[in-house]
């Protein structure tokens, strides 16, 4: 109960700023219908309750499973078992990631089923799982993280030359969406355990970071491979009017969508439960009490995922689309850009995982990089990323790669000068920044804008925002790493983080 109360507080702080922005816009620039606004508020309540229950399940079920899996795999001292089990668990975790589920459904909806949600989920999960397994090989063979990431992104940008604009946007968005509130804690717990393969404690500390970043590259590569097999073809896209909720009552959309949300939750969580049962029999061999506690955690996660998906699809994202659509129709586009910046700014500021990350950075730098400075830098960076996404929609000549190519050139170049611990933290932070609010409300907001603006495409322009949000912390935190290195040289404390 204490964990649930704590999670409720965290998710209230994450959702309330978005509710406030919606209410301010409702009473000023974008008056909404009473039924639409009420559905949004009901959806917000379901999102808060669903995320809270889901995260309780992650805390007492999924994360302990990741820690146990990592430590148990190390004890086997068999690299092939480590790779096989790591691949399977990462695959199942990705399938159940709420942010990826929402993104896959949106892609299915926008492409009118030409890129199905099941196809995207499967492809992305395979890519993530494969790179997680290869990430274990990196740890085992003591390959420096910055060299590994540099090689991975070189491959990504070579493949991007042959990808269509639609698939490029989806690929980089999938990278951010799949490393969310479920995958990140599990992969981090797994990496801490597997880092025990290294006997050097200092090297082991560095290796506990970076696996999330490597996993996210797998998502990009898998969608780019899908693009190559799909060939070059035109994709018909839905307009916003086709995706608005119907019905004459507040609760009707939630009731109508409940069966599909329930089915998605079952399909997502069942493999993880089966995995836990199998691992308990052959690897964990826990006592009855901790084993039942983990099972209870998965039950909480299942209920939470169901409520979250129902709330998001029943009314929460509808208002995001509506606001983006209406603001884009205004002659003055400044409110659209400012709203995008504000959404990104408050979303990252209230993200619970960011709170943990900022404390972590303050700790590893012995207080030389202050938590408030990190939070402020991340908020400005993510707010700017959403605003740049909106500008890309408004200016047809700007393509996604115009942002991503120079951005990642800067990020990858910085790796050679930044204290190496900051490299892992910065690239992992890209997954932390793209939380459930980014993958739901802000995604719907940018797609609404793309639907309204003549000359924009909901597929190639409506997607891509998540990728920019994921890139912003990589540059921001490495910049802070450079500041820390400069300051630490003067005071002789650099050894604590390099």
N, C-alpha and C positions, 0 to 999 in steps of 0.2 A: 504493500500500500504506500509506503514511503517513497519507493521508486516511482510509482505511478503519479503521486502528487508532484514530485520533482519534474517528471517528464511533462505533465500538464502545464506547469509553470513555464517550462522552456518553450513548448509549442504555442502557448498563448502569446509569449513575447515574439514568436516568429510570425504568427498569423495576424495579430492585432494591428501592426503597422500597415499591412495591406488593406485591412478592413477600414482603417482610418483614411487612407488614400482614396479608397472607393467612395466612402461617404462624403469626403470633401469634393470630389469630382461630381458626385450625384447632386449635391446642393449648389454647384457652381456651373461647370461647363457641360457636364454630361448627365442630365436628369434621366434616371432609369425608371422603368415601369415598376410599380409596387410589387408585383408578383416576381419579377426578375430579381429585385433587391432582396426580397424575403428568401428566395431560393439560394441566393448567394450566402446569406447569413446562416441558413440551415446547413448548407454545404460547408461553410467555415467551421461550424460546430463539429460536424462529422469528421472533417479533416483533423481538427485539433484532437478530438477523442481517439480517432483511428491511429494517428501518428504516435500518440502517447502510448496506447496499448501495444502498438507494433514495436516501439523502442524498448518498452519493458520486456517484451519477448526477446528482442535482440540482446538486451543486457543479461538476462538470466538463462537464455537458451542458445542463441546463435554465437555470441562472442565466446562464451566458455567452450563451445564446441570447436571454434577455430583455434583457441589456445591449446586445447587438449589434442586436437588433430596435429598441430605443429609439433608439440613436444613429443607426442607418441610416434610420429613419423621419424623424428631424429633418433629415437631409441632403436628403431629398426636398423639404422645405419645402412640402409639400402636405397640408393638413389632412385632406382626404378620404381620402388614402392612409393617413395616421396613424390615422384612425378605423376604416377598414375592416380593416387588418391587426391593429390593436390588439384589435378586437372578435373576430376569428377566433382569435387566439392565446389570449386570455383564456378564450374558450369551450372550447377544447381543454384548456387547463390545468385548468379547473374539472372537466371530465369525468374527469380522471385523479387528482384530489385524493383521497388515501386516506381522510381523515376523512369526506368527503362520501359516498364509496362505502359506508363502513360505516353511516353514518346512513341512507342511502337503502335499504340492505338491511334495516336494523332497522325502518324505517317499513313496508316491503313485508311483512315478517314479522308485525309487530304488527297491521297492518290486514288481514291475510289476503289480501294482493294487491289490495285495493280502491284503495290508492295505490301503484302499482308503482314499483320502484326506477328503472326506465328513465324513467318519466314525471317523477319528482322530479329526477333527474339532469339531464334535458334542460331542464326549466323553470328550475331554479336556475342552470345554466350560462348560459342565455340572459340571465337577469337580471343576473348578475355581469358578463358580457361587455358588455352594454349600458351599465351604469354605469361600467365601466372606460373605455369610449369617451367617455362624457360627462365623465369625470374629465379626459381629455385636453383637452376643450373648456374646462373650468374653467381649466386651466393656460394654454391659448392665449389666453383672454380675460381673464386676470389676476383671476378672481373669488376673493375671500378664502375660504379653506377653511371657516372657522367659519360663514360665511353660507351656503355651499353645503350643509354638513352639517345646519344648522338647517332649511333648506328641505326637504331630503330626509326628515328625521325627522318634520317636520310632516305630510308626505304619508303617511308610514308610519303614524302614529298615527290619522290620519283614516281610512285604509283598514282599520286594525285594528278600528275600531268595527263594521265589517260582516263581520268574519271569525269563523268558528267557533272555540271554544277549542282544538280539535284542530289546526287549521291555524295558529293563532297560535303555539302551542308549536313546531310543526315549522318555521315560517317563521324564527323567531328562532334556533332551533337550527341551521338550515341556514346562517344568516349566519355563525355561529362555525365550523361544520364545514368550510365551503368555503374559508375563508381559513386554510389549514393549512400543512404543511411543504413542499408543492409550490407552492401559489399565492402564498404570502407572498414567498419570495425572488424568484420570477419577476416578480411585480407591482412589488416594490421596485426590482428591476433595470430594469424597463421604465420606471418613473416617473423614475428618475434620468436615464435617457437622454432621455426626452421633456421633462423639466424644462429641458433645454438649449434648448427653444423660447424660453425667457425669457432675455433678454440680461443682465438684472440678476442678478449672482451670488448676492446675498443672498436675493432672491425665489426664485431657482432652488433654493437650499438648503431653503427652507421647502416648496416644491412637491414636493420629493423624498419628503416624508411626506404621508400622508393618502389616497393612492390605494387602499390596502388597506381603509381605513374606508369609502370611497365604494363600493368593490366589494361589501363585505359588505351594504350597504344594498340593492344590486341583488338579492341573494339573498332578502332579506326581502320586498321588493316583488313579486318574481315568484311566490312561494308565496302571498302574499295575493291576487294576481290569480287564481291557480289556484283559491283558495277561493271567490272570487266566481262563477267559472264552474261550480264543482262544486255550488253551492247548499247548502242546509241539509239534511243527511241524517245518519242514525245510522250509525256505523262499528262493525262487529263487531270485537272485538280478541281476539288469541290470549292464552292463559294461559301462565304460565312452563313448566308441565309439558310443553307442546307443543313447546317450543323446546330442550329439553335434548338433549344428544348421546346417541346410542345406541351399541351395539357392546360387545363384551366384551374388546377389546384397547386398549392405549394409543394406538396409531397409526392404528387403523381410521378414526376421524372425519377425520383429516388426509388420509388416502388417498382417502376418499369425496368430500371437498370440493375436492381438488386440481384436477379438471377445471374446475369452475366458477370457482375462483380464477384458473386459467390463462386462461380465456376473458375474465374481467373485466379482467385485466391486458393482454391483447391489445387489447381494445376501447378501453381507456383510453389506452394508449401509442401505438398505431398512428397516430392523427391527428397527434400531436406529431411523430413521425418524418417523416411525410409533409410536415408544415408546415416542418420543418427542411430537407428536401430542396428544397422549392419556394423557400424563402427564400434558400437557398444559391445557387440558380440565378439568381434574379432580383434579389436584394438584397445578400446578404453577399459572395459571391465570395471565400470564404476559400481559403487554401492547403490542400493535401492533409492536412498534419499536424494543424492545429487542427480541421479538419472531421471527420477520422476520430476525433479525441479526443472531440468532442462526440457523435458516433454511439456511441462506446464508453460514454459517460455514459448515454445512453438505454438501452443494453443492461443496464447495472448497475441503472438505475431499474426496468426491466421485471422483472428477476429479483427485486429487492428487494420490489417491490409484490406479486408472486406469493407470496413467502414470508410477507410481512406479513399478507395476506388469509387465507392458509391457517392461519397461527398464531392469528390473532385469532378466526376462526370455528370452528376445530377444538378449542379448549380454553381459550383465554385469557378470552374474554367469558363463557363458561359459568360460571366460578367467580365472576365479578362478580355475575351474576344470582343464583347460589345464595346468596352471602353476603347480598346485599340482601334476598332472599326470607326467609331464615332469621332474620335480625336483626329484620325487620319483624313476624315471628310471635311474637317474645318479648313478654311482658307489659310489661317495662320497655323503653321506646323510646329511652332515653338512649344505649345503645351504638350504635344505628343512626345517631343524629345525630352522635355523636363520631367514628364511623368515616367518615362523609361528610366531616366537617371535616378529618380526618387525610388522607384521600385527596386532597382538593383542595390542602391545604397542601404535601404532599410532591411532588405532581405538578408544580405550578408552580415549585417550588424547583429541581427537577431538569431543567426544560425547557431544552434547549440554546439555543433562540431567546431565552429570557428572559435568559440570561447575556450574549448579545450586546446586547440591549436595555439592560440595566442599565449596561454599559460605555459605551454610546452616550450615555445620559443624563448619566453622570458627566463624560463628555468635553465635551458641549455646554454644561454648566453650570460648566465650569472647576473641577470637584471640589466645588462647593458642595452638590450633592445626591449623597450617597454611594451607591455601588452596594449596600452592605449594607442601607442604609435602604430603598432601592427594592425589593430582594428580599424583605425582611421584610414590607413593606406589601403587596406583591403576594400573598405567601403567605397572609397573614391574610385579605385580601380574597377570594381564590379559595376558600380553605377555608370561609369564611363563606357564599359563594355556594352551594356544594354542600350545606352544612348547611341553608340556607334552602330549597333544593329538596326536601330530605328532609322538613322541617317542612310544606311545602306538600302533600306526599303524605299526611302524618299528619292534617292539619287540612283536611277537605273544603271548608270555607268559603273557604279562601285560594285565589285564582286567580292565574294567572301575571301578569296585568296589574296585580295589586295590588303586585307587585314592580317590573315593568318601567316602568310609568307614572311613579311618583315617582322611580325611579332615573334614567330618561332626562331627566326634567324638571331634576333636579339637574345631570346631566352636560351638558346643553345650555345651562343657565344659566351654568355655570362657564366655558364657552367665551369669554364676553364679558369675563372678568376675568383669564384665564390667559395667560401669554406664548404667543404664537401658535404657536411651534415645539412647545410642549408639547401643544397641541391635536392636531396631526397624530400625534405620537408616542403619545399616550394612546389615540386611537381606533384606530390601527394595532395597539396592544398587545392590544386585544380579540381580534384574530385570532391573535396570538402565544400568548396564554394558552390557547386552545382547541386544544391539540396532540393528537397521536394517542392518548395515554393517556386524555384527557378524552372523546374521541369513541368510545372502545372500552370500557375497563374501568369507568370511572365512569358512563358512560351505561347499561351493563348493570346496574350496581349499583342505580341509581335505578329502572330498569324492573323489576328483581326485587322491590324494595320495593313499587312500585306494584301489582305482580301479587298480592302476598301480603296487602296491607292492604284490608280490606273497605270499600267506599265509594270507593276510588281507581280511576282508569281508566288503563290502561297507555298509552293514546294521549295524552290531554290532561294527565295527571299524570306519566306516565313520561318524556315529553319535556319540554323547557323548561329543563333543568339547564344545557345548553351555553350558552343565551342569558344566563343569570345569570353564568356564568363569564366570558363575553365582556364583560359590562357592568362587572364589578368593577374591572378595570384602568383603564377609562376614567375612573371617578370617582377611583380611587386616585392615578393619575399626574397628573391635573389638580390634585388636592389638593397633591401635591408641587410642582407648578408654582406654585401660590399661595404655598407656603412659600418657594420659591426667589425669587419676585418680592419678597416682604416682606424677605427677607434681602439680596437684591441691591440694593434701594433704599438700604439703609444703607451698602453698601460700593461702590456705583457700578459694578456689573458687569452690570446687567440687559441692556445692549445686546448681550451675547453670545448671548442666547436669545430676544429679543423683536423 
